[in-house]
Amino acid sequence: MMQKQFSFVAARSICRIVCFFIFTSSVHAQAKREFRGVWIATVDNIDWPSKGDFNSDSQKAAFIKLLDMHQRNGINAVIVQVRPAADAFYASPYEPWSEWLTGKQGLPPTPYYDPLEFMVTEAHKRGMEFHAWMNPYRAQFNIYNSSISATHITRVHPEWFLTYGDKRYFDPGNKEVQQYVAGIVKDIVSRYDVDAIHFDDYFYPYRIPGKEFPDNGKFLQYGNGMNKDEWRRSNTDSIILLLSKVIKSENKKCQFGISPFGVWRNADKDSVNGSNTKAGQTNYDDLYADILLWLKKGWIDYVAPQLYWEIGHRAAPYEVLLDWWSKHSYGRNCYIGLGIYKANSNAAWKDKTQIPRQITALRNTPNVQGMIFYSSRIFNSNPNGWSDSLRLNYFATPTHPRL
């Protein structure tokens, strides 16, 4: 009888220990952080608000519907474009209301509301991070048909701008421009509860064949013995450092993230740090964005390279670049940009396993903490069943976005 009692007590104790470990293991698994973001583009009404929808109540309802969809799918962060072209999706004291919000640049919303304040509140209600996505240098989306108000900065300071192709850009070599952009960022961080300021890949514009970016005047004035490529990179470096300081001085918890083009440099240009790719343009050599320097120096908190190519792509294979960024994130968070918008665009993207394999690969790669999908609109159609896959499988367990 004593032996049976001992056996019973021992068995019960063992059971408690096993249950404890199962419970703690489950909690640990659920508590694991993973950034699961989606870009919401407002320029040209790509994702929100719908083209021609200039009613505030309708816009709010559409944004809530959009957030609810992403929340069901397991998304825990939204990266929303709030300054697409030196304009504002918020009550800015410096820049006019966006034409893509109200139909005419400078016209306030009707009925009046502050979209940024509204969007941040709704995202946080759902436990989502809100990253304010801004374009630092694009000032006019199309010089032939963009709506430009009398108070737009291109009218106030026309000497700050350069025309390239069908767009107008702030001159990156102008220090007054850098201070102006820093003031815009400071204003947002100081007045809104955003979790991050986010820039994409547009610093110096992508090259147009046969056309040189017309900044030679500023180069001759401020080049200081550098060649033009070095000088352009120094201009981009200096604004990133300035913005990093501005953001942290206003709110140490607010992150600063960059989503660069997926290739830093090809190996044929840099045999030590370049990737085994054959990209036609690259961050370092064409966009004058030295992302690795910013990561090494700790000027940015995360990097989200746009790896919009399929596994096995002939010039820029997803798996090659995933491994490369894993090895070049220098201790900063790395979230992989996934091109879900390419669904059904070719044979590789008709393959229903393409996005699932990309997610599995990044989860099995060290130094990668999550992913961001481009862009929101494609989820409405559940392409290749990928929304279902996220909701029922890959994102079935809710998690926090950041380590």
Contacts in CASP RR format, 6 or more apart in sequence:
PFRMAT RR
TARGET T0000
AUTHOR 0000-0000-0000
METHOD contacts of the structure
MODEL  1
MMQKQFSFVAARSICRIVCFFIFTSSVHAQAKREFRGVWIATVDNIDWPS
KGDFNSDSQKAAFIKLLDMHQRNGINAVIVQVRPAADAFYASPYEPWSEW
LTGKQGLPPTPYYDPLEFMVTEAHKRGMEFHAWMNPYRAQFNIYNSSISA
THITRVHPEWFLTYGDKRYFDPGNKEVQQYVAGIVKDIVSRYDVDAIHFD
DYFYPYRIPGKEFPDNGKFLQYGNGMNKDEWRRSNTDSIILLLSKVIKSE
NKKCQFGISPFGVWRNADKDSVNGSNTKAGQTNYDDLYADILLWLKKGWI
DYVAPQLYWEIGHRAAPYEVLLDWWSKHSYGRNCYIGLGIYKANSNAAWK
DKTQIPRQITALRNTPNVQGMIFYSSRIFNSNPNGWSDSLRLNYFATPTH
PRL
29 397 0 8 1.000
30 397 0 8 1.000
30 398 0 8 1.000
30 399 0 8 1.000
31 399 0 8 1.000
31 400 0 8 1.000
32 399 0 8 1.000
33 369 0 8 1.000
33 399 0 8 1.000
33 400 0 8 1.000
33 401 0 8 1.000
33 402 0 8 1.000
33 403 0 8 1.000
34 76 0 8 1.000
34 363 0 8 1.000
34 369 0 8 1.000
34 370 0 8 1.000
34 399 0 8 1.000
34 401 0 8 1.000
35 76 0 8 1.000
35 77 0 8 1.000
35 302 0 8 1.000
35 333 0 8 1.000
35 335 0 8 1.000
35 369 0 8 1.000
35 370 0 8 1.000
35 371 0 8 1.000
35 372 0 8 1.000
35 401 0 8 1.000
35 402 0 8 1.000
36 74 0 8 1.000
36 75 0 8 1.000
36 76 0 8 1.000
36 77 0 8 1.000
36 370 0 8 1.000
36 371 0 8 1.000
36 395 0 8 1.000
36 399 0 8 1.000
36 401 0 8 1.000
37 75 0 8 1.000
37 76 0 8 1.000
37 77 0 8 1.000
37 78 0 8 1.000
37 79 0 8 1.000
37 335 0 8 1.000
37 371 0 8 1.000
37 372 0 8 1.000
37 373 0 8 1.000
37 401 0 8 1.000
38 70 0 8 1.000
38 75 0 8 1.000
38 77 0 8 1.000
38 78 0 8 1.000
38 79 0 8 1.000
38 372 0 8 1.000
38 373 0 8 1.000
38 374 0 8 1.000
38 375 0 8 1.000
38 376 0 8 1.000
38 379 0 8 1.000
39 47 0 8 1.000
39 79 0 8 1.000
39 81 0 8 1.000
39 133 0 8 1.000
39 372 0 8 1.000
39 373 0 8 1.000
39 374 0 8 1.000
39 375 0 8 1.000
39 376 0 8 1.000
40 47 0 8 1.000
40 48 0 8 1.000
40 66 0 8 1.000
40 78 0 8 1.000
40 79 0 8 1.000
40 80 0 8 1.000
40 81 0 8 1.000
40 133 0 8 1.000
40 375 0 8 1.000
40 376 0 8 1.000
41 47 0 8 1.000
41 48 0 8 1.000
41 81 0 8 1.000
41 84 0 8 1.000
41 375 0 8 1.000
41 376 0 8 1.000
42 48 0 8 1.000
42 49 0 8 1.000
42 80 0 8 1.000
42 81 0 8 1.000
42 82 0 8 1.000
42 84 0 8 1.000
42 89 0 8 1.000
42 98 0 8 1.000
42 100 0 8 1.000
42 101 0 8 1.000
43 81 0 8 1.000
43 84 0 8 1.000
43 85 0 8 1.000
43 100 0 8 1.000
43 135 0 8 1.000
43 141 0 8 1.000
44 51 0 8 1.000
44 100 0 8 1.000
44 141 0 8 1.000
45 51 0 8 1.000
45 52 0 8 1.000
45 100 0 8 1.000
46 375 0 8 1.000
46 377 0 8 1.000
47 66 0 8 1.000
47 375 0 8 1.000
47 376 0 8 1.000
47 377 0 8 1.000
48 59 0 8 1.000
48 62 0 8 1.000
48 63 0 8 1.000
48 66 0 8 1.000
48 80 0 8 1.000
48 376 0 8 1.000
49 58 0 8 1.000
49 59 0 8 1.000
49 62 0 8 1.000
49 63 0 8 1.000
49 100 0 8 1.000
49 101 0 8 1.000
50 62 0 8 1.000
52 103 0 8 1.000
53 59 0 8 1.000
53 62 0 8 1.000
54 101 0 8 1.000
54 102 0 8 1.000
54 103 0 8 1.000
54 109 0 8 1.000
54 110 0 8 1.000
55 110 0 8 1.000
56 109 0 8 1.000
56 110 0 8 1.000
56 111 0 8 1.000
56 112 0 8 1.000
56 113 0 8 1.000
57 111 0 8 1.000
59 101 0 8 1.000
59 109 0 8 1.000
59 115 0 8 1.000
60 113 0 8 1.000
60 118 0 8 1.000
63 118 0 8 1.000
63 119 0 8 1.000
63 122 0 8 1.000
64 122 0 8 1.000
66 376 0 8 1.000
67 78 0 8 1.000
67 122 0 8 1.000
67 123 0 8 1.000
67 126 0 8 1.000
67 128 0 8 1.000
68 126 0 8 1.000
69 379 0 8 1.000
69 380 0 8 1.000
70 78 0 8 1.000
70 128 0 8 1.000
70 376 0 8 1.000
70 379 0 8 1.000
71 126 0 8 1.000
71 128 0 8 1.000
72 391 0 8 1.000
73 379 0 8 1.000
73 387 0 8 1.000
73 390 0 8 1.000
73 391 0 8 1.000
73 395 0 8 1.000
74 390 0 8 1.000
74 391 0 8 1.000
74 395 0 8 1.000
74 398 0 8 1.000
75 128 0 8 1.000
75 373 0 8 1.000
75 390 0 8 1.000
75 395 0 8 1.000
76 127 0 8 1.000
76 128 0 8 1.000
76 129 0 8 1.000
76 398 0 8 1.000
76 399 0 8 1.000
76 400 0 8 1.000
76 401 0 8 1.000
77 128 0 8 1.000
77 129 0 8 1.000
77 130 0 8 1.000
77 131 0 8 1.000
77 195 0 8 1.000
77 372 0 8 1.000
77 401 0 8 1.000
78 119 0 8 1.000
78 123 0 8 1.000
78 128 0 8 1.000
78 129 0 8 1.000
78 130 0 8 1.000
78 131 0 8 1.000
79 131 0 8 1.000
79 133 0 8 1.000
79 198 0 8 1.000
79 259 0 8 1.000
79 372 0 8 1.000
80 89 0 8 1.000
80 119 0 8 1.000
80 130 0 8 1.000
80 131 0 8 1.000
80 132 0 8 1.000
80 133 0 8 1.000
81 89 0 8 1.000
81 133 0 8 1.000
81 134 0 8 1.000
81 135 0 8 1.000
82 88 0 8 1.000
82 89 0 8 1.000
82 90 0 8 1.000
82 115 0 8 1.000
82 116 0 8 1.000
82 132 0 8 1.000
82 133 0 8 1.000
82 134 0 8 1.000
82 188 0 8 1.000
83 89 0 8 1.000
83 95 0 8 1.000
83 132 0 8 1.000
83 133 0 8 1.000
83 134 0 8 1.000
83 135 0 8 1.000
83 184 0 8 1.000
84 98 0 8 1.000
84 100 0 8 1.000
84 135 0 8 1.000
84 138 0 8 1.000
84 141 0 8 1.000
85 98 0 8 1.000
85 135 0 8 1.000
85 138 0 8 1.000
85 139 0 8 1.000
85 140 0 8 1.000
85 141 0 8 1.000
85 146 0 8 1.000
86 95 0 8 1.000
86 138 0 8 1.000
86 139 0 8 1.000
86 140 0 8 1.000
86 152 0 8 1.000
86 153 0 8 1.000
86 154 0 8 1.000
86 170 0 8 1.000
87 95 0 8 1.000
87 96 0 8 1.000
87 97 0 8 1.000
87 98 0 8 1.000
87 99 0 8 1.000
87 105 0 8 1.000
87 106 0 8 1.000
87 152 0 8 1.000
88 95 0 8 1.000
88 96 0 8 1.000
88 97 0 8 1.000
88 98 0 8 1.000
89 97 0 8 1.000
89 98 0 8 1.000
89 101 0 8 1.000
89 115 0 8 1.000
89 116 0 8 1.000
90 114 0 8 1.000
90 115 0 8 1.000
90 116 0 8 1.000
90 117 0 8 1.000
90 188 0 8 1.000
90 192 0 8 1.000
91 114 0 8 1.000
91 116 0 8 1.000
91 117 0 8 1.000
92 184 0 8 1.000
92 187 0 8 1.000
93 187 0 8 1.000
94 153 0 8 1.000
94 183 0 8 1.000
94 184 0 8 1.000
94 187 0 8 1.000
95 152 0 8 1.000
95 153 0 8 1.000
95 184 0 8 1.000
96 105 0 8 1.000
96 106 0 8 1.000
96 149 0 8 1.000
96 151 0 8 1.000
96 152 0 8 1.000
97 105 0 8 1.000
97 106 0 8 1.000
97 107 0 8 1.000
97 108 0 8 1.000
97 109 0 8 1.000
98 105 0 8 1.000
99 105 0 8 1.000
99 106 0 8 1.000
99 146 0 8 1.000
99 147 0 8 1.000
101 109 0 8 1.000
101 115 0 8 1.000
102 108 0 8 1.000
102 109 0 8 1.000
102 110 0 8 1.000
103 147 0 8 1.000
104 147 0 8 1.000
104 149 0 8 1.000
105 146 0 8 1.000
105 147 0 8 1.000
105 148 0 8 1.000
105 149 0 8 1.000
105 152 0 8 1.000
106 149 0 8 1.000
106 151 0 8 1.000
109 115 0 8 1.000
116 132 0 8 1.000
116 188 0 8 1.000
116 192 0 8 1.000
116 194 0 8 1.000
117 192 0 8 1.000
119 130 0 8 1.000
120 130 0 8 1.000
120 192 0 8 1.000
120 193 0 8 1.000
120 194 0 8 1.000
123 129 0 8 1.000
123 130 0 8 1.000
124 130 0 8 1.000
124 193 0 8 1.000
128 401 0 8 1.000
129 195 0 8 1.000
129 196 0 8 1.000
129 401 0 8 1.000
129 402 0 8 1.000
130 193 0 8 1.000
130 194 0 8 1.000
130 195 0 8 1.000
131 194 0 8 1.000
131 195 0 8 1.000
131 196 0 8 1.000
131 197 0 8 1.000
131 198 0 8 1.000
131 255 0 8 1.000
131 257 0 8 1.000
132 188 0 8 1.000
132 192 0 8 1.000
132 194 0 8 1.000
132 196 0 8 1.000
132 197 0 8 1.000
132 198 0 8 1.000
133 198 0 8 1.000
133 199 0 8 1.000
133 200 0 8 1.000
134 184 0 8 1.000
134 185 0 8 1.000
134 188 0 8 1.000
134 197 0 8 1.000
134 198 0 8 1.000
134 199 0 8 1.000
135 199 0 8 1.000
135 200 0 8 1.000
135 202 0 8 1.000
136 170 0 8 1.000
136 181 0 8 1.000
136 199 0 8 1.000
136 202 0 8 1.000
136 203 0 8 1.000
136 239 0 8 1.000
137 169 0 8 1.000
137 170 0 8 1.000
137 172 0 8 1.000
137 177 0 8 1.000
137 181 0 8 1.000
137 202 0 8 1.000
137 203 0 8 1.000
137 204 0 8 1.000
137 205 0 8 1.000
138 167 0 8 1.000
138 169 0 8 1.000
138 170 0 8 1.000
138 202 0 8 1.000
139 152 0 8 1.000
139 153 0 8 1.000
139 154 0 8 1.000
139 161 0 8 1.000
139 167 0 8 1.000
139 168 0 8 1.000
139 169 0 8 1.000
139 170 0 8 1.000
140 146 0 8 1.000
140 148 0 8 1.000
140 154 0 8 1.000
140 161 0 8 1.000
140 167 0 8 1.000
140 168 0 8 1.000
141 167 0 8 1.000
142 166 0 8 1.000
142 167 0 8 1.000
143 163 0 8 1.000
143 165 0 8 1.000
143 166 0 8 1.000
143 167 0 8 1.000
143 168 0 8 1.000
144 166 0 8 1.000
148 154 0 8 1.000
148 155 0 8 1.000
149 155 0 8 1.000
153 160 0 8 1.000
153 180 0 8 1.000
154 160 0 8 1.000
154 161 0 8 1.000
154 168 0 8 1.000
157 176 0 8 1.000
160 170 0 8 1.000
160 171 0 8 1.000
160 174 0 8 1.000
160 176 0 8 1.000
160 177 0 8 1.000
160 180 0 8 1.000
161 168 0 8 1.000
161 169 0 8 1.000
161 170 0 8 1.000
161 171 0 8 1.000
162 168 0 8 1.000
162 169 0 8 1.000
162 170 0 8 1.000
162 171 0 8 1.000
162 213 0 8 1.000
162 214 0 8 1.000
162 215 0 8 1.000
163 169 0 8 1.000
163 214 0 8 1.000
164 205 0 8 1.000
164 208 0 8 1.000
164 211 0 8 1.000
164 213 0 8 1.000
164 214 0 8 1.000
165 208 0 8 1.000
165 211 0 8 1.000
167 205 0 8 1.000
169 205 0 8 1.000
170 177 0 8 1.000
170 180 0 8 1.000
170 181 0 8 1.000
171 177 0 8 1.000
171 215 0 8 1.000
171 218 0 8 1.000
172 178 0 8 1.000
172 203 0 8 1.000
172 204 0 8 1.000
172 215 0 8 1.000
172 232 0 8 1.000
172 235 0 8 1.000
172 236 0 8 1.000
172 239 0 8 1.000
172 288 0 8 1.000
173 215 0 8 1.000
173 218 0 8 1.000
173 222 0 8 1.000
173 232 0 8 1.000
173 235 0 8 1.000
174 218 0 8 1.000
178 235 0 8 1.000
178 238 0 8 1.000
178 239 0 8 1.000
178 242 0 8 1.000
179 242 0 8 1.000
181 239 0 8 1.000
181 243 0 8 1.000
182 239 0 8 1.000
182 242 0 8 1.000
182 243 0 8 1.000
182 246 0 8 1.000
183 246 0 8 1.000
185 197 0 8 1.000
185 243 0 8 1.000
185 246 0 8 1.000
185 247 0 8 1.000
186 246 0 8 1.000
186 247 0 8 1.000
186 250 0 8 1.000
188 194 0 8 1.000
188 197 0 8 1.000
189 197 0 8 1.000
189 246 0 8 1.000
189 247 0 8 1.000
189 250 0 8 1.000
189 251 0 8 1.000
189 254 0 8 1.000
190 250 0 8 1.000
190 251 0 8 1.000
194 254 0 8 1.000
195 253 0 8 1.000
195 254 0 8 1.000
195 255 0 8 1.000
196 254 0 8 1.000
196 255 0 8 1.000
196 256 0 8 1.000
196 257 0 8 1.000
196 301 0 8 1.000
196 302 0 8 1.000
197 243 0 8 1.000
197 247 0 8 1.000
197 254 0 8 1.000
197 255 0 8 1.000
197 256 0 8 1.000
197 257 0 8 1.000
198 257 0 8 1.000
198 258 0 8 1.000
198 259 0 8 1.000
199 257 0 8 1.000
199 258 0 8 1.000
199 259 0 8 1.000
200 258 0 8 1.000
200 259 0 8 1.000
200 260 0 8 1.000
200 306 0 8 1.000
201 259 0 8 1.000
201 260 0 8 1.000
201 261 0 8 1.000
201 262 0 8 1.000
201 283 0 8 1.000
201 287 0 8 1.000
201 289 0 8 1.000
201 306 0 8 1.000
202 287 0 8 1.000
203 236 0 8 1.000
203 287 0 8 1.000
203 288 0 8 1.000
203 289 0 8 1.000
204 213 0 8 1.000
204 232 0 8 1.000
204 236 0 8 1.000
204 286 0 8 1.000
204 287 0 8 1.000
204 288 0 8 1.000
204 289 0 8 1.000
205 213 0 8 1.000
205 287 0 8 1.000
206 281 0 8 1.000
206 286 0 8 1.000
206 287 0 8 1.000
207 213 0 8 1.000
207 281 0 8 1.000
207 286 0 8 1.000
215 232 0 8 1.000
216 228 0 8 1.000
219 228 0 8 1.000
219 231 0 8 1.000
222 231 0 8 1.000
223 231 0 8 1.000
224 231 0 8 1.000
226 234 0 8 1.000
229 285 0 8 1.000
229 288 0 8 1.000
232 288 0 8 1.000
233 284 0 8 1.000
233 288 0 8 1.000
233 289 0 8 1.000
233 290 0 8 1.000
235 288 0 8 1.000
236 288 0 8 1.000
236 289 0 8 1.000
236 290 0 8 1.000
237 290 0 8 1.000
237 293 0 8 1.000
237 294 0 8 1.000
240 258 0 8 1.000
240 294 0 8 1.000
240 299 0 8 1.000
240 300 0 8 1.000
241 297 0 8 1.000
241 299 0 8 1.000
243 256 0 8 1.000
244 256 0 8 1.000
244 298 0 8 1.000
244 299 0 8 1.000
244 300 0 8 1.000
247 254 0 8 1.000
247 256 0 8 1.000
248 254 0 8 1.000
248 256 0 8 1.000
255 301 0 8 1.000
255 302 0 8 1.000
255 402 0 8 1.000
256 299 0 8 1.000
256 300 0 8 1.000
256 301 0 8 1.000
257 300 0 8 1.000
257 301 0 8 1.000
257 302 0 8 1.000
257 303 0 8 1.000
257 304 0 8 1.000
258 289 0 8 1.000
258 291 0 8 1.000
258 294 0 8 1.000
258 300 0 8 1.000
258 302 0 8 1.000
258 303 0 8 1.000
258 304 0 8 1.000
259 303 0 8 1.000
259 304 0 8 1.000
259 305 0 8 1.000
259 306 0 8 1.000
259 337 0 8 1.000
259 372 0 8 1.000
260 283 0 8 1.000
260 287 0 8 1.000
260 289 0 8 1.000
260 291 0 8 1.000
260 303 0 8 1.000
260 304 0 8 1.000
260 305 0 8 1.000
260 306 0 8 1.000
261 279 0 8 1.000
261 281 0 8 1.000
261 282 0 8 1.000
261 283 0 8 1.000
261 287 0 8 1.000
261 289 0 8 1.000
261 305 0 8 1.000
261 306 0 8 1.000
262 279 0 8 1.000
262 283 0 8 1.000
262 305 0 8 1.000
262 306 0 8 1.000
262 307 0 8 1.000
262 308 0 8 1.000
262 316 0 8 1.000
262 321 0 8 1.000
262 325 0 8 1.000
263 275 0 8 1.000
263 277 0 8 1.000
263 279 0 8 1.000
263 282 0 8 1.000
263 283 0 8 1.000
263 316 0 8 1.000
263 321 0 8 1.000
264 273 0 8 1.000
264 274 0 8 1.000
264 275 0 8 1.000
264 282 0 8 1.000
264 283 0 8 1.000
264 284 0 8 1.000
264 291 0 8 1.000
264 292 0 8 1.000
264 324 0 8 1.000
264 328 0 8 1.000
265 273 0 8 1.000
265 274 0 8 1.000
265 275 0 8 1.000
265 282 0 8 1.000
265 283 0 8 1.000
265 284 0 8 1.000
265 285 0 8 1.000
266 274 0 8 1.000
266 275 0 8 1.000
266 277 0 8 1.000
266 278 0 8 1.000
266 279 0 8 1.000
266 280 0 8 1.000
266 282 0 8 1.000
267 274 0 8 1.000
267 275 0 8 1.000
267 276 0 8 1.000
267 277 0 8 1.000
268 278 0 8 1.000
269 282 0 8 1.000
269 284 0 8 1.000
269 285 0 8 1.000
270 284 0 8 1.000
273 292 0 8 1.000
273 328 0 8 1.000
274 324 0 8 1.000
275 320 0 8 1.000
275 321 0 8 1.000
275 324 0 8 1.000
276 320 0 8 1.000
276 324 0 8 1.000
277 315 0 8 1.000
277 316 0 8 1.000
277 317 0 8 1.000
277 320 0 8 1.000
277 321 0 8 1.000
278 314 0 8 1.000
278 315 0 8 1.000
278 316 0 8 1.000
279 315 0 8 1.000
279 316 0 8 1.000
280 286 0 8 1.000
280 315 0 8 1.000
281 287 0 8 1.000
283 289 0 8 1.000
283 290 0 8 1.000
283 291 0 8 1.000
284 290 0 8 1.000
284 291 0 8 1.000
291 303 0 8 1.000
292 328 0 8 1.000
292 330 0 8 1.000
294 300 0 8 1.000
295 303 0 8 1.000
295 328 0 8 1.000
295 329 0 8 1.000
295 330 0 8 1.000
295 331 0 8 1.000
295 332 0 8 1.000
296 330 0 8 1.000
298 330 0 8 1.000
298 332 0 8 1.000
300 332 0 8 1.000
301 332 0 8 1.000
301 333 0 8 1.000
302 332 0 8 1.000
302 333 0 8 1.000
302 334 0 8 1.000
302 335 0 8 1.000
302 369 0 8 1.000
303 325 0 8 1.000
303 329 0 8 1.000
303 332 0 8 1.000
303 333 0 8 1.000
303 334 0 8 1.000
303 335 0 8 1.000
304 334 0 8 1.000
304 335 0 8 1.000
304 336 0 8 1.000
304 337 0 8 1.000
304 372 0 8 1.000
305 321 0 8 1.000
305 325 0 8 1.000
305 334 0 8 1.000
305 336 0 8 1.000
305 337 0 8 1.000
306 337 0 8 1.000
306 339 0 8 1.000
306 374 0 8 1.000
307 318 0 8 1.000
307 321 0 8 1.000
307 322 0 8 1.000
307 325 0 8 1.000
307 336 0 8 1.000
307 337 0 8 1.000
307 338 0 8 1.000
307 339 0 8 1.000
307 358 0 8 1.000
308 337 0 8 1.000
308 338 0 8 1.000
308 339 0 8 1.000
308 341 0 8 1.000
308 342 0 8 1.000
308 374 0 8 1.000
309 315 0 8 1.000
309 316 0 8 1.000
309 317 0 8 1.000
309 318 0 8 1.000
309 321 0 8 1.000
310 318 0 8 1.000
310 342 0 8 1.000
310 348 0 8 1.000
310 349 0 8 1.000
310 354 0 8 1.000
311 317 0 8 1.000
311 318 0 8 1.000
311 319 0 8 1.000
311 348 0 8 1.000
311 354 0 8 1.000
311 357 0 8 1.000
311 358 0 8 1.000
311 361 0 8 1.000
312 318 0 8 1.000
312 319 0 8 1.000
312 348 0 8 1.000
313 348 0 8 1.000
318 358 0 8 1.000
318 361 0 8 1.000
319 361 0 8 1.000
322 336 0 8 1.000
322 361 0 8 1.000
322 362 0 8 1.000
322 365 0 8 1.000
322 368 0 8 1.000
323 365 0 8 1.000
325 334 0 8 1.000
325 336 0 8 1.000
325 368 0 8 1.000
326 334 0 8 1.000
326 365 0 8 1.000
326 366 0 8 1.000
326 367 0 8 1.000
326 368 0 8 1.000
327 367 0 8 1.000
329 367 0 8 1.000
329 368 0 8 1.000
331 367 0 8 1.000
333 369 0 8 1.000
333 402 0 8 1.000
333 403 0 8 1.000
334 367 0 8 1.000
334 368 0 8 1.000
334 369 0 8 1.000
334 370 0 8 1.000
335 368 0 8 1.000
335 369 0 8 1.000
335 370 0 8 1.000
335 371 0 8 1.000
335 372 0 8 1.000
336 358 0 8 1.000
336 362 0 8 1.000
336 368 0 8 1.000
336 370 0 8 1.000
336 371 0 8 1.000
336 372 0 8 1.000
337 371 0 8 1.000
337 372 0 8 1.000
337 373 0 8 1.000
337 374 0 8 1.000
338 355 0 8 1.000
338 358 0 8 1.000
338 359 0 8 1.000
338 371 0 8 1.000
338 372 0 8 1.000
338 373 0 8 1.000
338 374 0 8 1.000
339 373 0 8 1.000
339 374 0 8 1.000
340 355 0 8 1.000
340 373 0 8 1.000
340 374 0 8 1.000
340 375 0 8 1.000
340 378 0 8 1.000
340 379 0 8 1.000
340 383 0 8 1.000
340 386 0 8 1.000
341 374 0 8 1.000
341 375 0 8 1.000
341 377 0 8 1.000
341 378 0 8 1.000
342 349 0 8 1.000
343 349 0 8 1.000
343 350 0 8 1.000
343 355 0 8 1.000
343 378 0 8 1.000
343 383 0 8 1.000
343 384 0 8 1.000
343 386 0 8 1.000
344 350 0 8 1.000
344 383 0 8 1.000
344 384 0 8 1.000
348 354 0 8 1.000
350 384 0 8 1.000
352 384 0 8 1.000
352 385 0 8 1.000
352 386 0 8 1.000
354 384 0 8 1.000
355 384 0 8 1.000
355 386 0 8 1.000
355 389 0 8 1.000
356 386 0 8 1.000
356 389 0 8 1.000
356 393 0 8 1.000
356 394 0 8 1.000
359 371 0 8 1.000
359 394 0 8 1.000
362 368 0 8 1.000
362 370 0 8 1.000
362 371 0 8 1.000
363 370 0 8 1.000
369 402 0 8 1.000
369 403 0 8 1.000
373 379 0 8 1.000
379 387 0 8 1.000
382 388 0 8 1.000
END
